[in-house]
């Protein structure tokens, strides 16, 4: 493979990555701001990082697991009874008014 061909392939890869990131960024912006909300996910329905013994999305082992989180619309987590930081226990969240 010639150096010119290698450079051309590298440049194409960089442009493809940049285009992919631009699309992803636009999609996230369109969804609005999100926050991690702990203690509101049902068993196996968390978004990621559900604590020791789990790897990522869909690995929570109990409903409302305190160290498992879901992405929710910014400003809604505490209102729905969740917390913005991981916590102990699996108590069902209690929605708060205001």
Residue pairs with C-beta under 8 A, 6 or more apart in sequence:
28 34
32 73
32 74
33 73
33 74
34 71
34 72
34 73
34 74
35 71
35 72
35 73
35 74
35 75
35 76
35 77
35 84
36 47
36 69
36 70
36 71
36 77
36 84
37 69
37 70
37 71
37 72
37 76
37 77
37 80
37 82
37 83
37 84
38 66
38 67
38 68
38 69
38 77
38 82
38 83
38 84
38 85
38 86
38 87
39 64
39 65
39 66
39 68
39 81
39 82
39 83
39 87
39 90
39 91
39 93
40 64
40 69
40 70
40 72
40 77
40 80
40 81
40 82
40 93
41 47
41 50
41 60
41 63
41 64
41 65
41 68
41 69
41 70
42 60
42 63
42 64
43 60
43 61
43 62
43 63
43 65
44 58
44 59
44 60
45 58
45 60
45 70
46 54
46 57
46 58
46 59
46 60
46 65
46 68
46 69
46 70
47 57
47 69
47 70
47 71
48 56
48 57
48 69
49 56
49 67
49 68
49 69
50 56
50 59
50 60
50 61
50 65
50 67
50 68
50 69
51 65
51 67
51 68
51 86
53 61
54 60
54 61
54 68
60 68
62 90
63 90
63 92
64 90
64 91
64 92
64 93
65 90
66 83
66 86
66 87
66 88
66 89
66 90
66 91
67 86
67 87
69 86
72 80
72 82
77 83
77 84
78 84
78 96
79 95
79 96
79 97
79 98
80 93
80 95
80 96
81 92
81 93
81 94
81 95
81 96
82 93
